[in-house]
Amino acid sequence: MAIPASTIPLSGLASCLIREKLISEARAQSAFADAAKRGKPFVQYLVEEKILDSRRIAQTTCEELGIPLLDLGAIDTSNLPLDMVNERLVRKHRALPIHRRGNRLFVALSDPTNHQALDEIRFNTGLSTEAVLVEEDKLAVAIEKAINRALESSHSVMGQIIASDLVNLDQAAAEERPVNEEELNVDEAPVVRYINKILVDAISSGASDIHFEPYEKTFRIRFRQDGMLHEVASPPVTISHRLVARLKVMSRMNIAERRVPQDGRIKLKLSRTRDIDFRVNTLPTLYGEKVVLRILETGATLVGVEQLGFDEEQKNAFLAAIGKPYGMILVTGPTGSGKTVTLYTGLNILNQPEVNISTVEDPVEIQVTGINQVNMNLKTGLTFAAALRAFLRQDPDIIMVGEIRDLETAEIAVKAAQTGHLVLSTLHTNDAPQTLTRLSNMGVAPFNIASSVLLIMAQRLVRRLCRHCRKPDKIPRQALLVEGFSQKEIDEGLMVYKPVGCEHCYQGYRGRVGIYQVMPISEAMGRLIMEGGNAIQLGDQARAEGILDLRQSGLRKVKAGVTTLEEINRVTKE
């Protein structure tokens, strides 16, 4: 049960700000509760929400607590002892190690009363920690710079490869010698260095998948970047079997078995503070084995609800739904549309010490401390339905099911939602109204759907325009009307942008953002479900209630200059 905001004990810093009349007690209580709900430090929340100025907070803290204020902008951040502290702790607590003296580690914090941060760093490093007061906005910049610099350094170490390596590879392969596992494991071997470079390049470019594809006369390597595949390398076809063998060795597969698909996993240690997991799958093709690697990075995947791309009313509806004690929340969309990230963003908000959360997935892609995560295993009979039954005997508060695929799983999930549990899951449908009819077609009784489902959310991912190089696009008025913009929006000076391309992006885009149809199940919609209403009727009811569909949500992103019409058309036009 949620703790009322008025009973939340405020930190020492919050008390200082109240005493200095910079913020009222009620506003501080509300901000403190909201920051805790979003998993953010209190000061970071105050600055990001523009409740208080970063400089004002720092000066007040300095005067009240008698702690000297350090100007981070005046020190060289290139030689910070960042390898002393795990990157996850740095980001979680906004705590940047700046100097080590003997057995003492000085840590820059915008809230020096954050004893949890100091204690966790002390536990992880074995060093005595001392807080150094800095401004929050300068701290945010310094953290990103320091982490990026450490990452670039690790890339430069791992990514070095000379041209002669490929020549040597080709010559060695041309002799058609049998693949020797011991030889492939030698760090200096050209094949090893080449694979390492490909993996690191994929990470540095923000790719989600790597494809190694053999053909009769070519061998190509492709990255999936921002949802789109593009070729990055084409090594000689004569070395394809050696590259594949190396990947199989790294992922602990049987290198002698080339007739059946295999699954494996690679853990790549980039630095002391950063590990990357790869999920690896091989598939026999006409001209050899195709290998696909999915890049799994927990820290990069877990984002705040603000970064998902919700409109304000959509965000409020989502937060209201996950704040309910029981019921079912369904997220729908095609493979690769960000459903898992959305669910884990919600779970991360709910992940508190007093809550028991269990998930079953196929497979677990995002690993989170504090959540009991289970991999589905058909070989042992551990299906979604079997895991759900086990969860109900594990005293759960919140359950997440990777996907509802059959009636058995759907019925158990509905039962769990009706018996005091919050259930989150996904389905593969085109939009939110179709999800309700899909459940009905599976065999779930309409009254069970109406009584258990709280919210259905359809989503897609579109590429985000690069802010550095985007340019206004001249589109005729009539064409804009056809696309779905209103006459009023055009008359008010609607500006649509197009991609260009620069050193900061790939083909004019950088990153992705979600577009959503967030549909809370109202009383009217519940009655319609009970009466056996179809997807068209449910869609009409959603529009009557002012719920944006995917297209309308996408057009808002175009209007805001976040993405392009081409992207919206790519994912929403039928």
ABEGO torsion letter per residue (X at the ends): XBBBAAABBBBAAAAAAAAAGABBAAAAAAAAAAAAAAGBBAAAAAAAAGABBAAAAAAAAAAAAGBBBBBAAABBAAABBAAABBAAAAAAAGBBBABBBEABBBBBBABAABAAAAAAAAAAAGBBBBBBBBBAAAAAAAAAAAAAAAAAAAAAAAABBBAAAAAAAAAAAAAGBBBBAAAAABAABAAAAAAAAAAAAAAAAGBABBBBBBBAABBBBBBBBGGBBBBABBBBAAAAAAAAAAAAAAAGBBAABAABBBBBBBBBBABAABBBBBBBBBBBBAAEBBBBBBBBBAAAABBBAAAAGBBAAAAAAAAAAAABABEBBBBBEBBGAGAAAAAAAAAAAABBAABBBBBBBOBBABBBBGBBBBBBBAAAGBBAAAAAAAAAAAGBABBBBABBABAAAAAAAAAAAAAGBBBBBBBBBABAAAAAAAAAAAGBBAAAAAAABABBBBBBBBBBBBAAABBBBBBBAAAAAAAGBBAAAAAAGBBBBBBAEBAABBGGBBEBBBBBBBBBBBAAAAAAAAAGBBAAAAAAAAAAAGBBBAAAAAAAAAAAGABBAAAAAAAABX
